Amino acid sequence: MRVLVIDDEPDIGKVISLTFTLRWPDSDVAHAANGAQGIAYVRRNSPTSSSSMSASPI
């Protein structure tokens, strides 16, 4: 399982990442400090074409 944690608070990101790692030891957990970094990470690491992805606010 691949997980991307996006949170601007480093300690919260670490806790969430640790929780995933402890529950699913084989998971690949990455952390981004903001939405722009998260989108960039997904575009670099996604198996799908980045042209099919669009950024939309939640």
LINSUL-V465647 format. One record per run of one state. SS is the DSSP state (2 for helix, 1 for strand, 0 for the rest). FROM is the first residue (numbers start at 1). LEN is the number of residues. If there is no record, write none. Layout:
BEGIN
SS/FROM/LEN
SS/FROM/LEN
END
This chain:
BEGIN
0/1/1
1/2/5
0/7/3
2/10/14
0/24/4
1/28/5
0/33/2
2/35/11
0/46/4
2/50/3
0/53/6
END
